[in-house]
Amino acid sequence: MIALLKIIEAENLKKQYNGFTAVDGVNFHIKRGEIFGFLGPNGAGKTTTINMLTGLAHITAGSVKLMGEDYTRNAIKAQALMGIVPDESNLYEELDGRENLCFCGALYGMDKKQREKRADELLEQFGLQEAASKPFKAYSKGMKRKLTIAAGLIHEPEILFLDEPTTGIDVAFARQIRSLITNLHKKGTTIFLTTHYIEEAERLCERIAFIVQGRIVREGTVVELMQETQGENIINFILGGDFSAVQTEFKNSFPDYNIISGKNNSVSIQSPASFSLLPLVKFFEERSLPVFEAKIVHPSLEEVFVNVTGIELQKLQNEQSTRTGPGQKGGI
Amino acid sequence: MKPWIAFFNILMKDMRSYYLKPPNISWGLIFPVAWTLMFFLRSPVAVEVRDLLPGVMALSILFGTTSMLAVTITFERKSRSFERLLLAPISLNLLMLAKTSGAIMFGIINAFVPVIFAAILTNLSGINWLMVLASVVLIAITSTFLGLFIAVSVTQVFEAQTFSNFFRFPMLFLCGLFIPLADLPSFIRPVSYALPLTYGADILKTAVSQNGVIAVPLNFLALLLFSGFLFAYSIYNVNRKWIL
């Protein structure tokens, strides 16, 4: 019975390319009806893991099961039960929206009537009825992403794989897509979501696994992961000068405090469980750095990720700026 | 799951998206006319249309199928839409057969365009049409699988074109259409026998003018072996290179 609750089970999944280990013995399972988030920086092994789970990459070692049935060596049967939405919209430019959906339905053996009916349902559900007869190449980026998600759902799969669904699209479309994902979840669709937007994962996922350099370094519900930083606080200061000038002195004066980020006049400091704001303010004031703002915040999933993975926030932010679409926040 | 629905729809989509596009239809018409004219203009003696027919048919198939398939598959790989097909719950063999069927049909249709022109210009009685049809189908299959072999060996569309010519031009000159096999230097002849078009063109010569030089069953066997090898090797390469 417990096995039936697990849609996907991955055991010691490993992928090597020409001696390079892209995924190194990962273990996880996805429960029926949940949104499982797979979080990690670029090159962590997220897409390689999806490719192995969906049959687009051979598995070097380990095994994968779909509803208890092993499909490590032959994914065809399992593929019929999966919907896959890649990180780039890859529908056919020359076909219109409806034709694209119908063609995708045909790939899953749906007969003509069945796929036409389902295509119309999805076009309505995704708000694309008016664009149904426009060629895919005429769609905006956000519309393309929506139709690509709809194509992944055409055959009503048991599990939907969403690879970076909101990367590179504007805020409005990203919000619409998140809302669509929430609605799908409410209807009982199991979703495997990879993303490098921590806020997105925090908002959408029930369970999350952090993957770094091909290894899962932590897995649990958002609440479980957040417990790791209980008792810690983050203090965000806006100063009247550049923090970097006093950074070393600060470290020496407050060894129990951890500087998360310090750029120009903005600094984030992780404090111990018990602390007083006054000595910190005094420290800055004495060094001609007036404190304009001091805000105490509880650690977010982003801080948990930083703590767990040991990845420097600055590095993550750099990565975010290279991949984030306009208006996106909270990327890693 | 009904795999034939996927097969049929992939074939229909390719026909609509690639093979039945006006530029390809005009290619199918212009190409054989251009070849026929070239033979007429270059030949110092009077040329019989009937004697040209096997060569023009074979070259129409070869150029039509290899160009189309190598380019369309490489293009779909580049746009990542091919990934969608690889993720469909159908076997790789069936998928590649669906992708190649359109090109095979395009090759067969291309082959009969010069026959229509020839029928207007000369008397085509006495031709073994059954043998013509069988050889056209087999040449189309072999050439298409050669196109598939090229498509899985390259990553860019321009590479597909260049690599296609690496196979097509030696075949053009060494398959016995321009120069009879017996007149080729003895050290080149083994190369001719290693080219699939040599056998296809020879069957067509036998069927049209009864002047083939290789036994017909041997020609058919050779084409079947080439087809089998090219398809199997392409599938092996897809598995190795595209399903990482």
Boltz contact constraints between the chains, C-beta under 6 A:
constraints:
  - contact:
      token1: [A, 54]
      token2: [B, 87]
      max_distance: 6.0
  - contact:
      token1: [A, 57]
      token2: [B, 244]
      max_distance: 6.0
  - contact:
      token1: [A, 76]
      token2: [B, 89]
      max_distance: 6.0
  - contact:
      token1: [A, 79]
      token2: [B, 89]
      max_distance: 6.0
  - contact:
      token1: [A, 80]
      token2: [B, 1]
      max_distance: 6.0
  - contact:
      token1: [A, 80]
      token2: [B, 89]
      max_distance: 6.0
  - contact:
      token1: [A, 84]
      token2: [B, 87]
      max_distance: 6.0
  - contact:
      token1: [A, 88]
      token2: [B, 80]
      max_distance: 6.0
  - contact:
      token1: [A, 90]
      token2: [B, 80]
      max_distance: 6.0
  - contact:
      token1: [A, 90]
      token2: [B, 81]
      max_distance: 6.0
  - contact:
      token1: [A, 90]
      token2: [B, 83]
      max_distance: 6.0
  - contact:
      token1: [A, 90]
      token2: [B, 84]
      max_distance: 6.0
  - contact:
      token1: [A, 92]
      token2: [B, 81]
      max_distance: 6.0
  - contact:
      token1: [A, 94]
      token2: [B, 17]
      max_distance: 6.0
  - contact:
      token1: [A, 103]
      token2: [B, 13]
      max_distance: 6.0
  - contact:
      token1: [A, 106]
      token2: [B, 5]
      max_distance: 6.0
  - contact:
      token1: [A, 106]
      token2: [B, 6]
      max_distance: 6.0
  - contact:
      token1: [A, 106]
      token2: [B, 9]
      max_distance: 6.0
  - contact:
      token1: [A, 107]
      token2: [B, 6]
      max_distance: 6.0
  - contact:
      token1: [A, 107]
      token2: [B, 88]
      max_distance: 6.0
  - contact:
      token1: [A, 109]
      token2: [B, 1]
      max_distance: 6.0
  - contact:
      token1: [A, 109]
      token2: [B, 2]
      max_distance: 6.0
  - contact:
      token1: [A, 109]
      token2: [B, 5]
      max_distance: 6.0
